[in-house]
Amino acid sequence: MKKVYLLCIVILSLLIAVQLASAIAPFRVSYDAIKEKISWGEEAKFVLKITNNQNFDDTFSIYYPDILWSVSAVPRESNPVNVKQNSTGEMIISITPLYIEQLGDYIVPVNIKSTATNGMIQLNLKVSMQSPEDLASFYLPSVKVFVEIPNEVNPADGLSIKVKLQNRNYLNFTNIRVYLSSKFINEEQNTSLGPLHSAGEESILTFKKEIDPKTEPLNDKVVIDIYKGDLKIGSIEKAYSIIAYSNVIMDESKSYDKKGFMSYVRDYTYYNKGNVISNKTIKIESTFWQSIFTSTRPRADRIKENGIRYLAWNIKIAPYSEARVRASTNYKTIIYAVIIAILWIIFYFKYRSPIVVKKSVASIHTRDGGISKLKIVLLVKNRSNVRHEEISLSDRLPKIVEVVEDETHSVYPSKIIEEENKVTLIRWNINEMEALEERIITYVVRTRLSVLGDFELPTAVVRFKTKKGFYKKVMSNSVMVRS
C-alpha cells in the first residue's frame, strides 16, 4: 500500500507542476470550434484564444507546416494578431482540405508562434470530412502549383510567368481558372486537368506582359489565385524585382562621318535604352596635330591612353534620351592663314611708305652731373626701286635745347625757326633721292641748362612727292634721352 500511496503522490506532484508551468508560461492557446464537420466545397472554422502572460505586448502568427490543408486567418489581415500584456486575444481561422482523398476524421496541427520570443505552441484541431452518397463526388480539388518567374526582371524584356498545374486527385477537373495579379499584370487563363496518373494530369500556362521600358527599379509581387469554378482552391505569392539597367548605343541613323576638302566632321548620337541615368564616356581617336585644328561640341577633353590620343566626353544620358557629340577638324585654317599672310605682305610692300626716317642720339655730353650737349642723327632712306623728288625733312626741338650753329653739321639746315612757344623747327631740303639711297643727317644741340633726368625728343617728319603727284608725310620715332 505504501508503494501505491507513493505513486499517487508522485503523479499528483507532476500534475501540480504541469499546472504551475502552464500558469506561468509566456502564453497559452485554446480554441472553440465554430464548424468542424464539413463536406465538399466547405471550410472548417475555429476561434483561437491566445492569452499573453508576458509583461509586454506581443504578436502571434499561425501557420500550417504541411500541404494537405489550407489554413488561413479570417480575414487574412488578422494574421498576425496583436495581444496586449496580460490579456487574451482572438483569431478566427479557416481550414480547407487540399490533398484529402478519403473521408473521415483528421487532426490538423496548427502552430501558433510568438514574434517576440519565438516560442511556439501546436494545436491539434479535429476536422471531420462527411460523406454524402458517393465518395468520389466529394473528392476535393487537390492541385499542385509550380510558378516560374525570374527574381530580377528587365522591363525591356517584359514579364514572363509560367504556371504548371498538377492534378493530385483521381477526378477529371474542368473549368480550372488561373488568375495572376501584380502592378503590371492582371490576366486570367482557363485550363483543365485529367485524373492523377493520366496523360492530362498536368497543364502548363504561360503569361507574358509587356512592361514600359522606362519603368524605374522597384520591388513587386505577383499573386496567383487558382479556382475551380467559383471555388478558390489555392493562392501563391511570388516576389520579384524590376532591375536598374542602361544600354547606351550609337544611333546609326543620326550619326555620320563626313569628309570634305581639308575638313573632317564626326557627328555621333548616342541613345540610352535604359530606365536609369547613364554616365557615359565617349572617346574618339585623334592625333596631336589633328586635335589642334579640331573644334568640339560640347567641349571635349584631350586625353592620352596607352600612347593613343583621344577626344573624350563625359556625358549623362537620361532614360530613353539621346546625347550628341561633334568633332570638326578643319585644315582650311592653314590655307587661310597662308593666304592672309601673302596678302598682308603684298599689301605691305605695295602700300608702305617708300621713304622712311629714323631718329637716334649718337653721343651725350654731361656737365655738373646733367646733360649739356648731344648729337642727333636722322637717317632718311628711299627703300623703293624708283627715284623720288621734292623731299623735305623737318625736326623739332623742345624748348630746353637749342641748335649749336658753330658745330659741324653733316648737312647744314635750310632753315632754323624759333617758334613763339620756344619750340625750334629745323628743316632740310633734299631735292631728290635715288632708288635705295640713304642720307644721314647729324646735328648738335645743347641744353639751355644742365638737365638732370630724362627728356624726350619729338618725332622728325619727311614730306615727299609720290609718283602720282601727291604729297605724303612720314614720321620717325621719338627718342628718350636718359642721363
One Martini backbone bead per residue (centre of mass of N, CA, C, O) as a GRO file, in nm:
protein
  483
    1MET     BB    1   0.056   0.064  -0.018
    2LYS     BB    2   0.293   0.258  -0.008
    3LYS     BB    3   0.349   0.251  -0.314
    4VAL     BB    4   0.079   0.369  -0.403
    5TYR     BB    5   0.098   0.633  -0.249
    6LEU     BB    6   0.363   0.726  -0.381
    7LEU     BB    7   0.256   0.729  -0.674
    8CYS     BB    8   0.033   0.939  -0.626
    9ILE     BB    9   0.216   1.168  -0.533
   10VAL     BB   10   0.379   1.191  -0.793
   11ILE     BB   11   0.146   1.246  -0.987
   12LEU     BB   12   0.041   1.497  -0.839
   13SER     BB   13   0.301   1.663  -0.868
   14LEU     BB   14   0.308   1.667  -1.176
   15LEU     BB   15   0.035   1.809  -1.215
   16ILE     BB   16   0.109   2.064  -1.058
   17ALA     BB   17   0.357   2.142  -1.231
   18VAL     BB   18   0.202   2.170  -1.496
   19GLN     BB   19   0.008   2.391  -1.397
   20LEU     BB   20   0.224   2.594  -1.319
   21ALA     BB   21   0.362   2.611  -1.593
   22SER     BB   22   0.108   2.706  -1.742
   23ALA     BB   23   0.061   2.963  -1.569
   24ILE     BB   24   0.374   3.076  -1.645
   25ALA     BB   25   0.352   3.094  -1.930
   26PRO     BB   26   0.383   3.319  -2.179
   27PHE     BB   27   0.159   3.141  -2.339
   28ARG     BB   28  -0.183   3.065  -2.434
   29VAL     BB   29  -0.397   2.807  -2.600
   30SER     BB   30  -0.726   2.809  -2.736
   31TYR     BB   31  -1.047   2.652  -2.846
   32ASP     BB   32  -1.328   2.697  -3.077
   33ALA     BB   33  -1.583   2.551  -3.252
   34ILE     BB   34  -1.774   2.637  -3.531
   35LYS     BB   35  -1.666   2.432  -3.776
   36GLU     BB   36  -1.583   2.069  -3.807
   37LYS     BB   37  -1.802   1.985  -4.024
   38ILE     BB   38  -1.745   1.871  -4.355
   39SER     BB   39  -1.756   1.916  -4.709
   40TRP     BB   40  -1.770   1.974  -5.014
   41GLY     BB   41  -1.668   2.316  -5.041
   42GLU     BB   42  -1.574   2.348  -4.746
   43GLU     BB   43  -1.507   2.511  -4.420
   44ALA     BB   44  -1.338   2.526  -4.138
   45LYS     BB   45  -1.398   2.668  -3.798
   46PHE     BB   46  -1.204   2.869  -3.560
   47VAL     BB   47  -1.134   2.980  -3.222
   48LEU     BB   48  -0.865   3.158  -3.106
   49LYS     BB   49  -0.707   3.170  -2.777
   50ILE     BB   50  -0.479   3.424  -2.666
   51THR     BB   51  -0.255   3.428  -2.389
   52ASN     BB   52  -0.074   3.699  -2.240
   53ASN     BB   53   0.178   3.661  -1.973
   54GLN     BB   54   0.328   3.906  -2.035
   55ASN     BB   55   0.493   4.235  -1.977
   56PHE     BB   56   0.419   4.248  -2.292
   57ASP     BB   57   0.367   4.301  -2.603
   58ASP     BB   58   0.233   4.078  -2.866
   59THR     BB   59   0.277   3.867  -3.154
   60PHE     BB   60   0.069   3.628  -3.342
   61SER     BB   61   0.120   3.340  -3.546
   62ILE     BB   62   0.008   3.133  -3.815
   63TYR     BB   63   0.080   2.787  -3.918
   64TYR     BB   64   0.120   2.531  -4.172
   65PRO     BB   65   0.350   2.253  -4.225
   66ASP     BB   66   0.173   2.161  -4.467
   67ILE     BB   67  -0.028   2.046  -4.780
   68LEU     BB   68  -0.323   1.930  -4.712
   69TRP     BB   69  -0.387   2.219  -4.601
   70SER     BB   70  -0.574   2.524  -4.570
   71VAL     BB   71  -0.447   2.791  -4.365
   72SER     BB   72  -0.640   3.075  -4.237
   73ALA     BB   73  -0.731   3.383  -4.176
   74VAL     BB   74  -1.027   3.574  -4.049
   75PRO     BB   75  -0.895   3.765  -4.188
   76ARG     BB   76  -0.581   3.781  -4.320
   77GLU     BB   77  -0.500   4.053  -4.158
   78SER     BB   78  -0.511   3.898  -3.861
   79ASN     BB   79  -0.228   3.789  -3.965
   80PRO     BB   80  -0.120   3.886  -3.716
   81VAL     BB   81  -0.180   3.913  -3.364
   82ASN     BB   82  -0.246   4.148  -3.114
   83VAL     BB   83  -0.135   4.120  -2.767
   84LYS     BB   84  -0.164   4.223  -2.473
   85GLN     BB   85  -0.070   4.238  -2.169
   86ASN     BB   86  -0.242   4.031  -1.978
   87SER     BB   87  -0.413   3.908  -2.226
   88THR     BB   88  -0.685   3.832  -2.466
   89GLY     BB   89  -0.697   3.692  -2.789
   90GLU     BB   90  -0.850   3.669  -3.123
   91MET     BB   91  -0.886   3.405  -3.384
   92ILE     BB   92  -0.995   3.331  -3.707
   93ILE     BB   93  -1.006   3.011  -3.868
   94SER     BB   94  -0.944   2.835  -4.175
   95ILE     BB   95  -1.018   2.498  -4.317
   96THR     BB   96  -0.887   2.345  -4.618
   97PRO     BB   97  -0.888   2.095  -4.828
   98LEU     BB   98  -0.647   1.944  -5.071
   99TYR     BB   99  -0.520   1.620  -5.013
  100ILE     BB  100  -0.801   1.468  -4.974
  101GLU     BB  101  -0.923   1.115  -5.045
  102GLN     BB  102  -1.074   1.077  -4.767
  103LEU     BB  103  -1.285   0.995  -4.527
  104GLY     BB  104  -1.306   1.162  -4.206
  105ASP     BB  105  -1.082   1.202  -3.949
  106TYR     BB  106  -0.878   1.496  -3.870
  107ILE     BB  107  -0.553   1.617  -3.786
  108VAL     BB  108  -0.469   1.965  -3.745
  109PRO     BB  109  -0.166   2.121  -3.728
  110VAL     BB  110  -0.130   2.425  -3.542
  111ASN     BB  111   0.079   2.706  -3.533
  112ILE     BB  112   0.189   2.914  -3.258
  113LYS     BB  113   0.375   3.229  -3.272
  114SER     BB  114   0.614   3.425  -3.126
  115THR     BB  115   0.777   3.718  -3.204
  116ALA     BB  116   0.952   3.782  -2.947
  117THR     BB  117   1.038   3.457  -2.854
  118ASN     BB  118   0.964   3.205  -3.055
  119GLY     BB  119   0.742   3.071  -2.934
  120MET     BB  120   0.559   2.746  -2.942
  121ILE     BB  121   0.228   2.622  -3.032
  122GLN     BB  122   0.039   2.319  -3.069
  123LEU     BB  123  -0.259   2.253  -3.246
  124ASN     BB  124  -0.513   1.997  -3.250
  125LEU     BB  125  -0.740   1.984  -3.507
  126LYS     BB  126  -1.063   1.870  -3.565
  127VAL     BB  127  -1.166   1.718  -3.879
  128SER     BB  128  -1.469   1.640  -4.053
  129MET     BB  129  -1.545   1.421  -4.320
  130GLN     BB  130  -1.829   1.413  -4.501
  131SER     BB  131  -2.063   1.175  -4.654
  132PRO     BB  132  -2.250   1.115  -4.887
  133GLU     BB  133  -2.293   0.889  -5.128
  134ASP     BB  134  -2.036   0.965  -5.302
  135LEU     BB  135  -1.708   0.976  -5.267
  136ALA     BB  136  -1.605   1.093  -5.543
  137SER     BB  137  -1.788   1.359  -5.532
  138PHE     BB  138  -1.591   1.454  -5.268
  139TYR     BB  139  -1.359   1.537  -5.410
  140LEU     BB  140  -1.093   1.740  -5.389
  141PRO     BB  141  -0.897   1.989  -5.514
  142SER     BB  142  -0.581   1.853  -5.595
  143VAL     BB  143  -0.328   2.103  -5.654
  144LYS     BB  144  -0.030   2.157  -5.798
  145VAL     BB  145   0.197   2.440  -5.780
  146PHE     BB  146   0.410   2.600  -6.031
  147VAL     BB  147   0.641   2.881  -6.031
  148GLU     BB  148   0.785   3.083  -6.297
  149ILE     BB  149   1.009   3.353  -6.196
  150PRO     BB  150   1.205   3.601  -6.199
  151ASN     BB  151   1.378   3.783  -5.970
  152GLU     BB  152   1.477   3.947  -6.230
  153VAL     BB  153   1.352   4.227  -6.425
  154ASN     BB  154   1.354   4.339  -6.748
  155PRO     BB  155   1.152   4.568  -6.895
  156ALA     BB  156   1.245   4.519  -7.194
  157ASP     BB  157   1.151   4.198  -7.174
  158GLY     BB  158   0.945   4.160  -6.979
  159LEU     BB  159   0.684   3.948  -6.851
  160SER     BB  160   0.743   3.601  -6.746
  161ILE     BB  161   0.501   3.336  -6.671
  162LYS     BB  162   0.499   3.007  -6.523
  163VAL     BB  163   0.228   2.765  -6.490
  164LYS     BB  164   0.208   2.460  -6.304
  165LEU     BB  165  -0.027   2.189  -6.316
  166GLN     BB  166  -0.120   1.925  -6.073
  167ASN     BB  167  -0.303   1.638  -6.043
  168ARG     BB  168  -0.394   1.470  -5.713
  169ASN     BB  169  -0.646   1.342  -5.843
  170TYR     BB  170  -0.913   1.114  -5.966
  171LEU     BB  171  -1.028   1.354  -6.111
  172ASN     BB  172  -1.183   1.544  -6.352
  173PHE     BB  173  -1.075   1.876  -6.423
  174THR     BB  174  -1.267   2.153  -6.478
  175ASN     BB  175  -1.265   2.482  -6.475
  176ILE     BB  176  -0.976   2.611  -6.454
  177ARG     BB  177  -0.858   2.904  -6.284
  178VAL     BB  178  -0.602   3.150  -6.362
  179TYR     BB  179  -0.493   3.425  -6.155
  180LEU     BB  180  -0.313   3.728  -6.223
  181SER     BB  181  -0.148   3.968  -5.990
  182SER     BB  182  -0.019   4.307  -6.034
  183LYS     BB  183   0.120   4.601  -6.141
  184PHE     BB  184   0.131   4.462  -6.458
  185ILE     BB  185  -0.079   4.218  -6.401
  186ASN     BB  186  -0.421   4.108  -6.529
  187GLU     BB  187  -0.481   3.767  -6.564
  188GLU     BB  188  -0.662   3.499  -6.741
  189GLN     BB  189  -0.678   3.132  -6.735
  190ASN     BB  190  -0.783   2.831  -6.887
  191THR     BB  191  -0.832   2.486  -6.771
  192SER     BB  192  -0.746   2.130  -6.759
  193LEU     BB  193  -0.760   1.810  -6.571
  194GLY     BB  194  -0.658   1.513  -6.532
  195PRO     BB  195  -0.613   1.247  -6.379
  196LEU     BB  196  -0.431   1.076  -6.194
  197HIS     BB  197  -0.187   0.928  -6.401
  198SER     BB  198  -0.242   1.086  -6.647
  199ALA     BB  199  -0.173   1.260  -6.936
  200GLY     BB  200  -0.363   1.523  -6.819
  201GLU     BB  201  -0.248   1.613  -6.520
  202GLU     BB  202  -0.100   1.841  -6.688
  203SER     BB  203  -0.046   2.209  -6.686
  204ILE     BB  204   0.073   2.483  -6.897
  205LEU     BB  205   0.113   2.830  -6.827
  206THR     BB  206   0.153   3.143  -7.013
  207PHE     BB  207   0.265   3.467  -6.911
  208LYS     BB  208   0.259   3.782  -7.094
  209LYS     BB  209   0.419   4.115  -7.038
  210GLU     BB  210   0.437   4.431  -7.113
  211ILE     BB  211   0.687   4.681  -7.032
  212ASP     BB  212   0.786   4.972  -6.958
  213PRO     BB  213   1.115   5.056  -7.010
  214LYS     BB  214   1.098   5.316  -6.798
  215THR     BB  215   1.081   5.158  -6.555
  216GLU     BB  216   1.151   5.172  -6.244
  217PRO     BB  217   1.290   5.054  -5.986
  218LEU     BB  218   1.138   4.761  -5.816
  219ASN     BB  219   0.915   4.601  -5.592
  220ASP     BB  220   0.733   4.291  -5.639
  221LYS     BB  221   0.420   4.100  -5.673
  222VAL     BB  222   0.269   3.786  -5.745
  223VAL     BB  223  -0.067   3.663  -5.769
  224ILE     BB  224  -0.188   3.323  -5.748
  225ASP     BB  225  -0.511   3.217  -5.842
  226ILE     BB  226  -0.711   2.922  -5.777
  227TYR     BB  227  -0.989   2.783  -5.966
  228LYS     BB  228  -1.306   2.601  -5.928
  229GLY     BB  229  -1.473   2.797  -6.058
  230ASP     BB  230  -1.572   2.956  -5.756
  231LEU     BB  231  -1.345   2.791  -5.621
  232LYS     BB  232  -1.093   2.834  -5.402
  233ILE     BB  233  -0.777   2.628  -5.407
  234GLY     BB  234  -0.551   2.865  -5.432
  235SER     BB  235  -0.241   3.050  -5.320
  236ILE     BB  236   0.029   3.253  -5.463
  237GLU     BB  237   0.347   3.413  -5.387
  238LYS     BB  238   0.572   3.627  -5.585
  239ALA     BB  239   0.882   3.769  -5.588
  240TYR     BB  240   1.014   4.070  -5.750
  241SER     BB  241   1.235   4.265  -5.973
  242ILE     BB  242   1.303   4.575  -6.100
  243ILE     BB  243   1.567   4.663  -6.277
  244ALA     BB  244   1.859   4.824  -6.332
  245TYR     BB  245   1.927   4.980  -6.657
  246SER     BB  246   2.171   5.017  -6.930
  247ASN     BB  247   2.184   5.110  -7.300
  248VAL     BB  248   2.435   5.241  -7.485
  249ILE     BB  249   2.386   5.364  -7.816
  250MET     BB  250   2.432   5.408  -8.145
  251ASP     BB  251   2.278   5.618  -8.378
  252GLU     BB  252   2.300   5.555  -8.706
  253SER     BB  253   2.083   5.758  -8.829
  254LYS     BB  254   2.248   6.017  -8.663
  255SER     BB  255   2.528   5.920  -8.775
  256TYR     BB  256   2.852   6.061  -8.893
  257ASP     BB  257   3.094   6.078  -9.163
  258LYS     BB  258   3.265   6.376  -9.295
  259LYS     BB  259   3.434   6.445  -9.598
  260GLY     BB  260   3.642   6.709  -9.705
  261PHE     BB  261   3.808   6.980  -9.788
  262MET     BB  262   4.018   6.991  -9.536
  263SER     BB  263   3.792   6.802  -9.383
  264TYR     BB  264   3.634   6.667  -9.065
  265VAL     BB  265   3.329   6.503  -8.964
  266ARG     BB  266   3.206   6.400  -8.631
  267ASP     BB  267   2.870   6.271  -8.579
  268TYR     BB  268   2.721   6.165  -8.268
  269THR     BB  269   2.453   5.947  -8.148
  270TYR     BB  270   2.323   5.870  -7.825
  271TYR     BB  271   2.137   5.595  -7.666
  272ASN     BB  272   1.920   5.529  -7.381
  273LYS     BB  273   1.820   5.190  -7.308
  274GLY     BB  274   1.687   5.285  -7.009
  275ASN     BB  275   1.590   5.343  -6.642
  276VAL     BB  276   1.864   5.504  -6.612
  277ILE     BB  277   2.116   5.696  -6.562
  278SER     BB  278   2.396   5.759  -6.779
  279ASN     BB  279   2.750   5.736  -6.756
  280LYS     BB  280   2.930   5.847  -7.040
  281THR     BB  281   3.220   5.754  -7.225
  282ILE     BB  282   3.346   5.931  -7.503
  283LYS     BB  283   3.565   5.818  -7.775
  284ILE     BB  284   3.802   5.980  -8.002
  285GLU     BB  285   4.033   5.943  -8.219
  286SER     BB  286   4.356   6.110  -8.223
  287THR     BB  287   4.582   6.378  -8.283
  288PHE     BB  288   4.778   6.632  -8.226
  289TRP     BB  289   4.731   6.793  -8.495
  290GLN     BB  290   4.429   6.743  -8.513
  291SER     BB  291   4.347   6.883  -8.240
  292ILE     BB  292   4.426   7.173  -8.320
  293PHE     BB  293   4.193   7.161  -8.572
  294THR     BB  294   3.973   7.097  -8.341
  295SER     BB  295   3.628   7.109  -8.281
  296THR     BB  296   3.387   7.095  -8.008
  297ARG     BB  297   3.051   6.936  -7.930
  298PRO     BB  298   3.103   6.950  -7.673
  299ARG     BB  299   3.348   6.990  -7.471
  300ALA     BB  300   3.659   6.835  -7.489
  301ASP     BB  301   3.893   6.611  -7.389
  302ARG     BB  302   4.244   6.560  -7.370
  303ILE     BB  303   4.371   6.233  -7.408
  304LYS     BB  304   4.592   5.959  -7.284
  305GLU     BB  305   4.613   5.608  -7.396
  306ASN     BB  306   4.852   5.401  -7.464
  307GLY     BB  307   4.962   5.637  -7.672
  308ILE     BB  308   4.666   5.742  -7.724
  309ARG     BB  309   4.463   5.979  -7.865
  310TYR     BB  310   4.177   6.167  -7.730
  311LEU     BB  311   3.840   6.241  -7.745
  312ALA     BB  312   3.649   6.339  -7.449
  313TRP     BB  313   3.329   6.248  -7.302
  314ASN     BB  314   3.116   6.335  -7.021
  315ILE     BB  315   2.795   6.192  -7.007
  316LYS     BB  316   2.444   6.238  -6.953
  317ILE     BB  317   2.173   5.991  -6.986
  318ALA     BB  318   1.862   5.964  -7.004
  319PRO     BB  319   1.598   5.787  -7.026
  320TYR     BB  320   1.527   5.768  -7.345
  321SER     BB  321   1.779   5.936  -7.446
  322GLU     BB  322   1.995   6.184  -7.600
  323ALA     BB  323   2.336   6.230  -7.728
  324ARG     BB  324   2.566   6.478  -7.867
  325VAL     BB  325   2.862   6.463  -8.074
  326ARG     BB  326   3.132   6.689  -8.197
  327ALA     BB  327   3.393   6.677  -8.461
  328SER     BB  328   3.587   6.943  -8.612
  329THR     BB  329   3.806   6.928  -8.889
  330ASN     BB  330   4.018   7.216  -9.005
  331TYR     BB  331   4.267   7.293  -9.257
  332LYS     BB  332   4.190   7.577  -9.382
  333THR     BB  333   4.340   7.763  -9.187
  334ILE     BB  334   4.612   7.741  -9.319
  335ILE     BB  335   4.537   7.863  -9.590
  336TYR     BB  336   4.426   8.127  -9.481
  337ALA     BB  337   4.689   8.217  -9.344
  338VAL     BB  338   4.864   8.223  -9.599
  339ILE     BB  339   4.692   8.419  -9.761
  340ILE     BB  340   4.700   8.650  -9.558
  341ALA     BB  341   5.006   8.679  -9.553
  342ILE     BB  342   5.042   8.744  -9.851
  343LEU     BB  343   4.852   8.987  -9.860
  344TRP     BB  344   5.002   9.149  -9.648
  345ILE     BB  345   5.269   9.168  -9.797
  346ILE     BB  346   5.164   9.301 -10.049
  347PHE     BB  347   5.036   9.542  -9.907
  348TYR     BB  348   5.288   9.645  -9.768
  349PHE     BB  349   5.470   9.686 -10.026
  350LYS     BB  350   5.262   9.867 -10.174
  351TYR     BB  351   5.177  10.078  -9.912
  352ARG     BB  352   5.432  10.157  -9.826
  353SER     BB  353   5.667  10.367  -9.751
  354PRO     BB  354   5.943  10.467  -9.938
  355ILE     BB  355   5.992  10.672  -9.708
  356VAL     BB  356   6.221  10.685  -9.434
  357VAL     BB  357   6.263  10.762  -9.075
  358LYS     BB  358   6.536  10.787  -8.832
  359LYS     BB  359   6.588  10.836  -8.480
  360SER     BB  360   6.892  10.945  -8.299
  361VAL     BB  361   7.163  10.910  -8.054
  362ALA     BB  362   7.515  10.931  -8.047
  363SER     BB  363   7.579  11.162  -7.816
  364ILE     BB  364   7.668  11.246  -7.467
  365HIS     BB  365   7.693  11.535  -7.266
  366THR     BB  366   7.828  11.642  -6.952
  367ARG     BB  367   7.736  11.866  -6.664
  368ASP     BB  368   7.711  11.857  -6.339
  369GLY     BB  369   7.539  11.574  -6.387
  370GLY     BB  370   7.433  11.678  -6.664
  371ILE     BB  371   7.291  11.758  -6.957
  372SER     BB  372   7.454  11.952  -7.237
  373LYS     BB  373   7.509  11.751  -7.490
  374LEU     BB  374   7.401  11.646  -7.830
  375LYS     BB  375   7.370  11.397  -8.090
  376ILE     BB  376   7.183  11.397  -8.389
  377VAL     BB  377   7.023  11.134  -8.587
  378LEU     BB  378   6.923  11.121  -8.939
  379LEU     BB  379   6.753  10.863  -9.126
  380VAL     BB  380   6.726  10.853  -9.479
  381LYS     BB  381   6.513  10.632  -9.688
  382ASN     BB  382   6.504  10.468 -10.008
  383ARG     BB  383   6.315  10.158 -10.051
  384SER     BB  384   6.283  10.188 -10.341
  385ASN     BB  385   6.300  10.154 -10.716
  386VAL     BB  386   6.268  10.471 -10.712
  387ARG     BB  387   6.262  10.800 -10.771
  388HIS     BB  388   6.267  11.093 -10.554
  389GLU     BB  389   6.110  11.411 -10.501
  390GLU     BB  390   6.065  11.666 -10.304
  391ILE     BB  391   6.237  11.661 -10.026
  392SER     BB  392   6.159  11.690  -9.673
  393LEU     BB  393   6.313  11.781  -9.352
  394SER     BB  394   6.188  11.776  -9.013
  395ASP     BB  395   6.262  11.922  -8.686
  396ARG     BB  396   6.213  11.913  -8.333
  397LEU     BB  397   6.267  12.117  -8.042
  398PRO     BB  398   6.281  12.162  -7.736
  399LYS     BB  399   6.311  12.434  -7.513
  400ILE     BB  400   6.576  12.302  -7.360
  401VAL     BB  401   6.695  12.329  -7.655
  402GLU     BB  402   6.973  12.401  -7.891
  403VAL     BB  403   7.139  12.497  -8.163
  404VAL     BB  404   7.465  12.443  -8.282
  405GLU     BB  405   7.614  12.645  -8.520
  406ASP     BB  406   7.940  12.593  -8.486
  407GLU     BB  407   7.895  12.323  -8.569
  408THR     BB  408   7.929  12.036  -8.741
  409HIS     BB  409   7.742  11.951  -9.023
  410SER     BB  410   7.648  11.739  -9.256
  411VAL     BB  411   7.380  11.916  -9.297
  412TYR     BB  412   7.274  12.211  -9.341
  413PRO     BB  413   7.022  12.385  -9.268
  414SER     BB  414   6.780  12.572  -9.427
  415LYS     BB  415   6.619  12.599  -9.146
  416ILE     BB  416   6.573  12.808  -8.842
  417ILE     BB  417   6.298  12.809  -8.616
  418GLU     BB  418   6.150  13.028  -8.383
  419GLU     BB  419   5.896  12.979  -8.195
  420GLU     BB  420   5.678  13.110  -7.965
  421ASN     BB  421   5.706  12.834  -7.776
  422LYS     BB  422   6.021  12.766  -7.807
  423VAL     BB  423   6.020  12.600  -8.064
  424THR     BB  424   6.237  12.424  -8.274
  425LEU     BB  425   6.275  12.450  -8.630
  426ILE     BB  426   6.408  12.208  -8.861
  427ARG     BB  427   6.528  12.231  -9.208
  428TRP     BB  428   6.546  12.013  -9.502
  429ASN     BB  429   6.651  12.000  -9.843
  430ILE     BB  430   6.566  11.731 -10.069
  431ASN     BB  431   6.547  11.688 -10.389
  432GLU     BB  432   6.670  11.385 -10.415
  433MET     BB  433   6.622  11.015 -10.450
  434GLU     BB  434   6.741  10.730 -10.504
  435ALA     BB  435   6.736  10.416 -10.526
  436LEU     BB  436   6.822  10.300 -10.213
  437GLU     BB  437   6.882  10.560 -10.067
  438GLU     BB  438   7.094  10.724  -9.822
  439ARG     BB  439   7.060  10.961  -9.544
  440ILE     BB  440   7.281  11.144  -9.319
  441ILE     BB  441   7.181  11.347  -9.042
  442THR     BB  442   7.364  11.582  -8.843
  443TYR     BB  443   7.338  11.731  -8.506
  444VAL     BB  444   7.384  11.988  -8.259
  445VAL     BB  445   7.293  12.011  -7.911
  446ARG     BB  446   7.193  12.223  -7.635
  447THR     BB  447   7.143  12.302  -7.319
  448ARG     BB  448   7.037  12.564  -7.132
  449LEU     BB  449   7.053  12.351  -6.906
  450SER     BB  450   7.136  12.137  -6.680
  451VAL     BB  451   7.014  11.804  -6.711
  452LEU     BB  452   6.812  11.626  -6.493
  453GLY     BB  453   6.738  11.344  -6.642
  454ASP     BB  454   6.466  11.305  -6.854
  455PHE     BB  455   6.400  11.337  -7.214
  456GLU     BB  456   6.216  11.425  -7.511
  457LEU     BB  457   6.228  11.364  -7.858
  458PRO     BB  458   6.071  11.436  -8.117
  459THR     BB  459   5.953  11.389  -8.415
  460ALA     BB  460   6.022  11.340  -8.742
  461VAL     BB  461   5.971  11.484  -9.084
  462VAL     BB  462   5.863  11.355  -9.406
  463ARG     BB  463   5.839  11.506  -9.729
  464PHE     BB  464   5.678  11.388 -10.039
  465LYS     BB  465   5.665  11.297 -10.379
  466THR     BB  466   5.481  11.113 -10.567
  467LYS     BB  467   5.417  10.961 -10.870
  468LYS     BB  468   5.109  11.091 -10.859
  469GLY     BB  469   5.156  11.390 -10.711
  470PHE     BB  470   5.160  11.339 -10.416
  471TYR     BB  471   5.169  11.424 -10.075
  472LYS     BB  472   5.378  11.284  -9.816
  473LYS     BB  473   5.383  11.170  -9.472
  474VAL     BB  474   5.660  11.093  -9.246
  475MET     BB  475   5.738  10.944  -8.938
  476SER     BB  476   5.924  10.911  -8.672
  477ASN     BB  477   6.077  10.851  -8.397
  478SER     BB  478   6.115  10.879  -8.074
  479VAL     BB  479   6.340  11.013  -7.808
  480MET     BB  480   6.499  10.900  -7.517
  481VAL     BB  481   6.679  11.087  -7.281
  482ARG     BB  482   6.944  10.967  -7.078
  483SER     BB  483   7.161  11.035  -6.798
   0.00000   0.00000   0.00000
